[in-house]
Amino acid sequence: MKNLVVIYWSGTGNTEAMAEWIMEGAQNRNANVRLLNVGDATLEDVSMADGIAFGCPSMGSEVLEESEMEPFIESISKVVNGKNMILFGSYGWGNGEWMTDWQDRMEGYGAKVILDGLIINNDADREGIARCKELGELLSKA
Ligand SMILES: Cc1cc2nc3c(=O)[nH]c(=O)nc-3n(C[C@H](O)[C@H](O)[C@H](O)COP(=O)(O)O)c2cc1C
């Protein structure tokens, strides 16, 4: 059984909801999944997992949330080499630049990002929910 962790930051709940559907998708494939707000996550949660899903909305001007998520992502740079990973997050009005930058960064750390980061405009509709679940299933199979 795969041990997965979903670590997210969310201000108004859209990315948190995505995190929950991703967890559900992975659990449907019998993965053991922990869901953590980034404020409760440690380096060990990342280094011990078989696969990691990171979620953060587009904040600032097309960047990660700066007080918690940005420093956490910086702190894991040395422990994600070779790790299966998915990235996800909600956005408002931008073009998704924060996600492509984030994915490049994680690949630069050596992570195996198994599918392009999933971005959803504001809150997920039925199709968005299905895509979240699918992503969780994929991570549990990777
Ligand atoms: C301070 C702030 C900065 C934001 N900057 C961007 C941005 O640069 N690009 C964008 O597409 N959306 C931006 N947004 C919109 C959020 O990404 C969007 O509301 C998202 O759904 C929030 O997700 P959450 O509910 O998980 O917090 C910003 C929102 C806030 C509050």
PDBQT file of the ligand as one rigid body, heavy atoms in Angstrom, charges set to zero:
ROOT
HETATM    1  C1  LIG A 201      -3.607  38.270  -2.169  1.00  0.00    +0.000 C 
HETATM    2  C2  LIG A 201      -4.130  37.492  -3.353  1.00  0.00    +0.000 A 
HETATM    3  C3  LIG A 201      -3.362  37.447  -4.504  1.00  0.00    +0.000 A 
HETATM    4  C4  LIG A 201      -3.822  36.735  -5.627  1.00  0.00    +0.000 A 
HETATM    5  N1  LIG A 201      -3.050  36.697  -6.773  1.00  0.00    +0.000 NA
HETATM    6  C5  LIG A 201      -3.498  36.007  -7.851  1.00  0.00    +0.000 A 
HETATM    7  C6  LIG A 201      -2.725  35.964  -9.048  1.00  0.00    +0.000 A 
HETATM    8  O1  LIG A 201      -1.619  36.523  -9.143  1.00  0.00    +0.000 OA
HETATM    9  N2  LIG A 201      -3.228  35.255 -10.097  1.00  0.00    +0.000 N 
HETATM   10  C7  LIG A 201      -4.446  34.622 -10.055  1.00  0.00    +0.000 A 
HETATM   11  O2  LIG A 201      -4.832  33.982 -11.023  1.00  0.00    +0.000 OA
HETATM   12  N3  LIG A 201      -5.202  34.660  -8.928  1.00  0.00    +0.000 NA
HETATM   13  C8  LIG A 201      -4.760  35.332  -7.824  1.00  0.00    +0.000 A 
HETATM   14  N4  LIG A 201      -5.513  35.353  -6.681  1.00  0.00    +0.000 N 
HETATM   15  C9  LIG A 201      -6.806  34.653  -6.647  1.00  0.00    +0.000 C 
HETATM   16  C10 LIG A 201      -6.706  33.302  -5.924  1.00  0.00    +0.000 C 
HETATM   17  O3  LIG A 201      -5.726  32.490  -6.511  1.00  0.00    +0.000 OA
HETATM   18  C11 LIG A 201      -8.083  32.612  -5.994  1.00  0.00    +0.000 C 
HETATM   19  O4  LIG A 201      -9.022  33.414  -5.278  1.00  0.00    +0.000 OA
HETATM   20  C12 LIG A 201      -8.065  31.202  -5.456  1.00  0.00    +0.000 C 
HETATM   21  O5  LIG A 201      -9.326  30.602  -5.726  1.00  0.00    +0.000 OA
HETATM   22  C13 LIG A 201      -7.806  31.165  -3.949  1.00  0.00    +0.000 C 
HETATM   23  O6  LIG A 201      -7.707  29.821  -3.568  1.00  0.00    +0.000 OA
HETATM   24  P1  LIG A 201      -8.002  29.364  -2.064  1.00  0.00    +0.000 P 
HETATM   25  O7  LIG A 201      -9.509  29.393  -1.871  1.00  0.00    +0.000 OA
HETATM   26  O8  LIG A 201      -7.460  27.987  -1.973  1.00  0.00    +0.000 OA
HETATM   27  O9  LIG A 201      -7.299  30.339  -1.168  1.00  0.00    +0.000 OA
HETATM   28  C14 LIG A 201      -5.076  36.080  -5.569  1.00  0.00    +0.000 A 
HETATM   29  C15 LIG A 201      -5.836  36.144  -4.381  1.00  0.00    +0.000 A 
HETATM   30  C16 LIG A 201      -5.375  36.835  -3.299  1.00  0.00    +0.000 A 
HETATM   31  C17 LIG A 201      -6.213  36.879  -2.034  1.00  0.00    +0.000 C 
ENDROOT
TORSDOF 0
